[in-house]
Amino acid sequence: MRRNAGLFVAISLLSGFGSSAMSLVAGIWLLDLTGSTSRAALAGLCVYAPVLAGPWLGGLLDRAPRRPLVMAVNLALAAVLLSLLTVRGADRAWLIYLTSCAYGISYVLIDAGETALLPAALSPAQLGNVNGWRSSAKEGMKLVAPLAGAGLYAWRGGHAVVLLSVALPVLVAVLYAAVRLRQPPPDPQTERRRGSGAGLTVLLAQRATRVTVVLAAVSIAMSGFTTAANYAVVTEELDLPATFLGVLLSAQGAGSVVGGLGVGRLVARWSPVAVAVAGTTLFAFSCLARCLPWWPAMVAASVVAGIGLPWALVAAVTAVQTHTPAAMLGRVSGTANTAMFGPIVLAIPLGSAAVHLGDRVTLTAAAAICLATAVGGAVRPLNRQKAGDASAAGLTSGETAPSRTAAL
């Protein structure tokens, strides 16, 4: 089990480094080729758009052996990246958009695939810790990889970054092959649950998954909603250069690394719902702290936000892994990813419009929404508590164990 935990953390390090480096370089490369900032920004949209197809892409993981499929996705990504070696001018810029879309599709499939594979590779007690370590690994790479990618691009150009990015998913595929999985018998109910809507049905059926996913979705959406307000506070309220945003991003990344390292123990001690409530509450407080006209408060708020967001996300992922039948983990994970990350596509432009009412208005509104959601998640209706406790007891006693098995 320790061997598998180490392999999954290594996978997160390698994949996080490659994707973070290439995501920044793609925009820089497009800007150099086209001279257009708007065309450069479209690369980011190409990466996020496939998350809206999460329920359907996740369904592929329930219809095919999961490990071979995830390995094939990494190898296919490497093959698509190789096409960038032919980019010499603006006439081939479309290949960068194609690669960005490939990254977006791979994110959905690989995230859902890892979520589905982890319960077959680790004991239930290890899931929270390993999810937290994986989160810290990915956030840590976000601090290192963009600088390394930009430096390599400035030194040797885009093709050098491409070669590095091609090697990493190949190595990740090799690491997946080394993971030792249990091979449980297939679930006889699997064929009866076909359909993209089944993932949403299962996700909403359990309070633990329903509440944690909603809390994570609200926290992540509000992080996008407040982006423009953060810019306004830094440049207008504090009269600091825009480069100070880099300091805040680094502070948030540092908070995410620290938060990810300890969140597994909190999930085991409290419960996923309690940790998600705490994470959403922390993010709400970080929004309020940003209203203070003092730059140290902005830095502290970024650290707190960096802790709160991974808490909410890891709690939701762990809840999905532990409360979903194994045969449906692909669809449920894909649906959960869409629910958690899809709203940010709308939240960012809404926040850009709302900031015209005032940056403090936007930040206060985000804090109020997060706190209201956290209170709603913390309050458990008394008429449902007994049923929920009985369901939990049934899971503990093994009554639902047969429904948690599937061919991997």
C-alpha positions as CSV (number, residue, x, y, z in Angstrom):
1,M,0.0,0.0,0.0
2,R,2.9,2.4,0.8
3,R,4.4,1.6,-2.6
4,N,1.1,2.5,-4.3
5,A,0.8,5.7,-2.3
6,G,4.3,6.8,-3.4
7,L,3.5,6.0,-7.0
8,F,0.4,8.1,-7.0
9,V,2.2,11.0,-5.5
10,A,5.0,10.7,-8.1
11,I,2.3,10.6,-10.8
12,S,0.9,13.9,-9.4
13,L,4.3,15.5,-9.4
14,L,5.2,14.6,-12.9
15,S,1.8,15.3,-14.4
16,G,1.5,18.6,-12.4
17,F,4.9,19.8,-13.6
18,G,4.2,19.0,-17.3
19,S,0.7,20.6,-17.4
20,S,1.7,23.7,-15.4
21,A,4.7,24.4,-17.6
22,M,2.9,23.8,-20.9
23,S,-0.2,25.8,-19.9
24,L,1.9,29.0,-19.4
25,V,4.2,28.4,-22.4
26,A,1.1,27.9,-24.7
27,G,-0.1,31.4,-24.0
28,I,3.4,33.0,-24.3
29,W,4.0,31.1,-27.6
30,L,0.7,32.2,-29.0
31,L,1.4,35.8,-28.1
32,D,4.7,35.6,-29.8
33,L,3.3,34.0,-32.9
34,T,0.1,36.1,-33.3
35,G,0.8,39.3,-31.3
36,S,-2.7,39.1,-29.9
37,T,-3.4,38.9,-26.2
38,S,-7.0,37.8,-26.8
39,R,-5.9,34.9,-29.0
40,A,-3.3,33.9,-26.4
41,A,-6.1,33.9,-23.7
42,L,-8.2,31.5,-25.8
43,A,-5.7,28.7,-25.0
44,G,-6.9,28.8,-21.4
45,L,-10.5,28.5,-22.5
46,C,-9.6,25.4,-24.6
47,V,-8.2,23.8,-21.4
48,Y,-11.3,24.5,-19.2
49,A,-14.1,23.8,-21.8
50,P,-13.9,20.0,-21.7
51,V,-14.7,19.9,-18.0
52,L,-18.3,20.5,-19.0
53,A,-18.3,17.1,-20.7
54,G,-17.2,15.4,-17.5
55,P,-20.2,13.1,-17.0
56,W,-19.8,11.7,-20.5
57,L,-16.1,11.4,-20.5
58,G,-16.2,9.8,-17.0
59,G,-18.6,7.2,-18.4
60,L,-15.8,5.9,-20.6
61,L,-14.0,4.8,-17.5
62,D,-16.9,2.6,-16.5
63,R,-17.1,1.0,-19.9
64,A,-13.4,0.0,-20.3
65,P,-10.6,-1.2,-18.1
66,R,-9.6,1.9,-16.2
67,R,-5.8,1.6,-15.8
68,P,-5.2,0.8,-19.6
69,L,-7.5,3.7,-20.5
70,V,-5.7,6.2,-18.3
71,M,-2.3,5.0,-19.6
72,A,-3.6,5.3,-23.2
73,V,-4.8,8.9,-22.5
74,N,-1.3,9.9,-21.3
75,L,0.3,8.3,-24.4
76,A,-2.2,9.9,-26.7
77,L,-1.5,13.3,-25.0
78,A,2.2,12.8,-25.7
79,A,1.5,12.0,-29.4
80,V,-0.6,15.2,-29.7
81,L,2.2,17.2,-28.1
82,L,4.6,16.0,-30.7
83,S,2.6,17.8,-33.4
84,L,3.8,21.1,-31.8
85,L,7.3,20.4,-33.2
86,T,5.9,21.4,-36.6
87,V,4.9,24.9,-35.4
88,R,7.1,27.5,-37.0
89,G,4.8,30.4,-37.6
90,A,1.3,31.8,-37.0
91,D,-0.2,29.5,-39.7
92,R,0.3,26.5,-37.3
93,A,-1.0,28.3,-34.2
94,W,-4.1,26.2,-34.4
95,L,-2.0,23.2,-33.2
96,I,-1.5,24.9,-29.9
97,Y,-5.2,25.3,-29.5
98,L,-5.6,21.6,-30.4
99,T,-3.1,20.6,-27.8
100,S,-4.8,22.8,-25.2
101,C,-8.0,21.0,-25.8
102,A,-6.2,17.7,-25.6
103,Y,-4.9,18.7,-22.2
104,G,-8.4,19.7,-21.1
105,I,-9.8,16.3,-22.1
106,S,-6.9,14.5,-20.5
107,Y,-7.5,16.4,-17.2
108,V,-11.1,15.2,-17.1
109,L,-10.3,11.6,-17.9
110,I,-7.2,11.3,-15.8
111,D,-8.7,13.1,-12.7
112,A,-11.7,10.8,-12.9
113,G,-9.5,7.8,-13.6
114,E,-7.3,8.4,-10.6
115,T,-10.3,9.0,-8.4
116,A,-11.7,5.6,-9.6
117,L,-8.3,3.8,-9.3
118,L,-7.2,5.0,-5.9
119,P,-9.8,2.9,-3.9
120,A,-8.6,-0.2,-5.7
121,A,-5.0,0.6,-4.8
122,L,-5.2,1.9,-1.3
123,S,-7.0,1.1,1.9
124,P,-10.0,3.4,2.8
125,A,-7.9,4.8,5.7
126,Q,-5.2,5.9,3.3
127,L,-7.4,7.7,0.8
128,G,-7.7,11.0,2.6
129,N,-3.9,11.3,3.3
130,V,-2.9,10.3,-0.3
131,N,-5.5,12.7,-1.8
132,G,-4.0,15.5,0.4
133,W,-0.4,14.6,-0.6
134,R,-1.4,14.6,-4.3
135,S,-3.0,18.0,-3.9
136,S,0.2,19.3,-2.2
137,A,2.3,17.8,-5.0
138,K,0.2,19.5,-7.7
139,E,0.2,22.8,-6.0
140,G,3.9,22.6,-5.4
141,M,4.5,22.1,-9.1
142,K,2.4,25.2,-9.8
143,L,5.0,27.2,-7.9
144,V,8.0,25.6,-9.8
145,A,6.8,24.5,-13.2
146,P,5.7,27.9,-14.7
147,L,9.1,29.5,-13.9
148,A,10.9,26.5,-15.3
149,G,8.8,26.3,-18.4
150,A,9.1,30.1,-19.1
151,G,12.9,29.9,-18.5
152,L,13.3,26.9,-20.9
153,Y,11.1,28.7,-23.5
154,A,13.3,31.9,-23.2
155,W,16.4,29.8,-23.5
156,R,15.6,27.2,-26.2
157,G,12.2,28.1,-27.5
158,G,8.8,26.3,-27.5
159,H,10.1,23.1,-29.1
160,A,12.3,22.4,-26.0
161,V,9.3,22.8,-23.7
162,V,7.4,20.4,-26.0
163,L,10.0,17.7,-25.8
164,L,10.0,17.9,-22.0
165,S,6.2,17.9,-21.9
166,V,6.1,14.8,-24.2
167,A,8.4,12.8,-21.9
168,L,6.4,13.4,-18.7
169,P,3.1,11.7,-19.7
170,V,5.1,8.8,-21.0
171,L,6.8,8.4,-17.6
172,V,3.4,8.8,-16.0
173,A,2.0,5.9,-18.1
174,V,4.9,3.7,-16.9
175,L,4.2,4.6,-13.3
176,Y,0.5,3.6,-13.7
177,A,1.7,0.2,-15.0
178,A,3.7,-0.3,-11.8
179,V,0.7,0.3,-9.5
180,R,-0.6,-2.9,-7.9
181,L,-4.4,-3.1,-8.0
182,R,-6.8,-5.5,-6.4
183,Q,-8.9,-7.3,-9.0
184,P,-12.4,-7.5,-7.5
185,P,-15.3,-9.3,-9.4
186,P,-17.5,-7.3,-11.6
187,D,-20.6,-5.6,-10.2
188,P,-23.8,-7.4,-11.6
189,Q,-25.7,-4.1,-11.3
190,T,-23.3,-2.2,-13.7
191,E,-25.2,-2.9,-16.9
192,R,-28.4,-1.6,-15.3
193,R,-26.8,1.7,-14.5
194,R,-25.6,2.7,-18.0
195,G,-26.3,6.3,-19.0
196,S,-24.6,9.7,-18.4
197,G,-27.3,10.7,-15.9
198,A,-26.6,7.8,-13.6
199,G,-23.5,9.6,-12.2
200,L,-25.6,12.6,-11.1
201,T,-28.2,10.3,-9.5
202,V,-25.6,8.5,-7.4
203,L,-23.8,11.7,-6.6
204,L,-27.0,13.3,-5.2
205,A,-28.1,10.2,-3.4
206,Q,-25.5,10.4,-0.5
207,R,-25.4,13.4,1.8
208,A,-21.6,13.1,2.1
209,T,-21.0,13.4,-1.6
210,R,-23.8,15.9,-2.2
211,V,-22.8,18.4,0.5
212,T,-19.0,18.2,-0.1
213,V,-19.3,18.6,-3.8
214,V,-21.6,21.6,-3.4
215,L,-19.2,23.2,-0.9
216,A,-16.2,22.6,-3.2
217,A,-18.1,24.0,-6.2
218,V,-19.1,27.2,-4.3
219,S,-15.5,27.7,-3.0
220,I,-13.9,27.2,-6.4
221,A,-16.5,29.3,-8.1
222,M,-16.0,32.2,-5.7
223,S,-12.3,32.0,-6.2
224,G,-12.9,32.8,-9.8
225,F,-15.6,35.4,-9.0
226,T,-13.2,37.4,-6.9
227,T,-10.3,37.4,-9.4
228,A,-11.1,40.8,-10.8
229,A,-11.7,42.2,-7.3
230,N,-8.2,41.0,-6.2
231,Y,-6.7,42.8,-9.2
232,A,-8.6,46.0,-8.2
233,V,-7.6,45.8,-4.5
234,V,-3.9,45.5,-5.4
235,T,-3.7,48.1,-8.2
236,E,-6.3,50.6,-7.0
237,E,-6.8,50.3,-3.3
238,L,-3.2,49.5,-2.3
239,D,-1.6,51.3,-5.3
240,L,0.8,48.4,-5.8
241,P,2.2,47.2,-9.1
242,A,0.3,44.4,-10.8
243,T,3.4,42.2,-10.3
244,F,2.4,42.0,-6.6
245,L,-0.2,39.5,-7.8
246,G,2.6,37.1,-8.3
247,V,3.5,37.4,-4.6
248,L,-0.1,36.6,-3.7
249,L,-0.2,33.6,-6.0
250,S,2.9,32.2,-4.5
251,A,1.5,32.8,-1.0
252,Q,-1.7,30.9,-2.0
253,G,0.4,28.1,-3.5
254,A,2.4,27.8,-0.2
255,G,-0.9,27.6,1.7
256,S,-2.1,24.9,-0.6
257,V,1.0,22.8,-0.1
258,V,0.6,23.1,3.7
259,G,-3.1,22.5,3.6
260,G,-2.8,19.5,1.5
261,L,-0.3,17.8,3.7
262,G,-2.6,17.7,6.8
263,V,-6.1,17.5,5.3
264,G,-6.1,13.6,5.2
265,R,-5.8,13.4,8.9
266,L,-8.6,15.9,9.4
267,V,-10.9,14.0,7.1
268,A,-10.2,10.8,9.1
269,R,-10.7,12.6,12.4
270,W,-13.7,14.8,11.6
271,S,-15.5,13.6,8.3
272,P,-15.4,14.9,4.7
273,V,-18.4,17.1,5.4
274,A,-16.8,18.8,8.4
275,V,-13.6,19.4,6.5
276,A,-15.4,20.8,3.5
277,V,-17.4,23.1,5.8
278,A,-14.1,24.3,7.4
279,G,-12.4,24.8,4.1
280,T,-15.3,26.9,2.7
281,T,-15.4,28.9,5.9
282,L,-11.7,29.6,5.7
283,F,-12.1,30.8,2.1
284,A,-14.9,33.1,3.2
285,F,-12.7,34.7,5.9
286,S,-9.9,35.1,3.3
287,C,-12.3,37.2,1.2
288,L,-13.2,39.4,4.1
289,A,-9.5,39.9,5.0
290,R,-8.8,41.1,1.4
291,C,-11.2,44.0,2.1
292,L,-8.6,45.5,4.6
293,P,-6.5,48.2,3.0
294,W,-3.2,46.6,4.1
295,W,-0.9,44.5,2.0
296,P,0.1,42.0,4.8
297,A,-3.6,41.2,5.2
298,M,-3.7,40.4,1.4
299,V,-0.8,38.0,1.8
300,A,-2.2,36.4,4.9
301,A,-5.6,36.1,3.1
302,S,-3.9,34.3,0.2
303,V,-2.3,31.8,2.5
304,V,-5.7,31.1,4.2
305,A,-7.4,30.7,0.8
306,G,-4.7,28.3,-0.2
307,I,-5.5,26.2,2.8
308,G,-9.3,26.4,2.5
309,L,-9.7,25.5,-1.2
310,P,-7.7,22.2,-1.0
311,W,-9.6,21.2,2.2
312,A,-12.9,21.6,0.4
313,L,-11.7,19.8,-2.8
314,V,-9.9,16.9,-1.1
315,A,-12.9,16.4,1.2
316,A,-15.2,16.1,-1.8
317,V,-12.9,13.8,-3.8
318,T,-12.5,11.5,-0.7
319,A,-16.3,11.5,-0.1
320,V,-16.9,10.4,-3.7
321,Q,-14.3,7.7,-3.5
322,T,-15.7,6.2,-0.2
323,H,-19.4,6.6,-0.9
324,T,-19.7,5.5,-4.5
325,P,-20.0,2.0,-5.9
326,A,-16.7,1.1,-7.6
327,A,-18.5,0.2,-10.9
328,M,-19.7,3.8,-11.2
329,L,-16.7,5.8,-9.9
330,G,-15.8,6.9,-13.4
331,R,-19.2,8.6,-14.1
332,V,-19.6,9.9,-10.6
333,S,-16.1,11.3,-10.5
334,G,-16.6,13.0,-14.0
335,T,-19.9,14.4,-12.9
336,A,-18.3,15.7,-9.6
337,N,-15.5,17.4,-11.5
338,T,-18.0,19.1,-13.8
339,A,-20.0,20.2,-10.8
340,M,-17.0,21.5,-8.9
341,F,-15.1,23.2,-11.8
342,G,-17.8,24.0,-14.3
343,P,-19.3,27.0,-12.5
344,I,-16.0,28.9,-12.5
345,V,-16.4,29.4,-16.3
346,L,-19.4,31.6,-15.5
347,A,-18.1,33.0,-12.2
348,I,-15.0,34.7,-13.7
349,P,-17.0,36.9,-16.2
350,L,-19.7,37.6,-13.6
351,G,-17.0,38.7,-11.1
352,S,-15.5,40.9,-13.8
353,A,-18.8,42.6,-14.2
354,A,-19.6,42.8,-10.5
355,V,-16.3,44.5,-9.7
356,H,-17.7,47.7,-11.2
357,L,-20.0,47.9,-8.2
358,G,-16.8,47.9,-6.0
359,D,-14.1,45.4,-5.1
360,R,-15.3,45.2,-1.5
361,V,-18.9,44.6,-2.6
362,T,-17.7,41.7,-4.7
363,L,-15.5,40.2,-1.9
364,T,-18.2,40.6,0.7
365,A,-20.8,39.0,-1.5
366,A,-18.4,36.0,-2.1
367,A,-17.8,35.7,1.6
368,A,-21.5,35.8,2.3
369,I,-22.3,33.1,-0.3
370,C,-19.5,30.8,1.1
371,L,-20.6,31.3,4.7
372,A,-24.3,30.6,3.9
373,T,-23.3,27.5,2.0
374,A,-21.1,26.3,4.9
375,V,-23.9,26.8,7.4
376,G,-26.3,24.9,5.1
377,G,-23.8,22.1,4.9
378,A,-23.1,22.0,8.6
379,V,-26.8,21.9,9.6
380,R,-28.1,18.3,9.2
381,P,-31.9,18.0,9.2
382,L,-33.0,15.9,12.2
383,N,-35.5,13.8,10.1
384,R,-32.7,12.7,7.8
385,Q,-30.0,12.1,10.5
386,K,-31.3,8.7,11.6
387,A,-31.6,7.5,8.0
388,G,-28.1,8.7,7.3
389,D,-26.7,7.0,10.3
390,A,-28.5,3.8,9.4
391,S,-27.0,4.0,5.9
392,A,-23.5,4.6,7.3
393,A,-23.9,1.7,9.6
394,G,-24.9,-0.5,6.7
395,L,-21.8,0.6,4.8
396,T,-19.6,-0.1,7.8
397,S,-21.0,-3.5,8.3
398,G,-20.4,-4.4,4.7
399,E,-24.0,-4.5,3.5
400,T,-23.1,-2.5,0.4
401,A,-19.7,-4.0,-0.2
402,P,-20.8,-6.1,-3.2
403,S,-21.9,-2.9,-5.0
404,R,-18.5,-1.3,-4.6
405,T,-16.7,-3.8,-6.8
406,A,-16.0,-3.6,-10.5
407,A,-13.4,-4.8,-13.1
408,L,-10.5,-2.4,-13.3
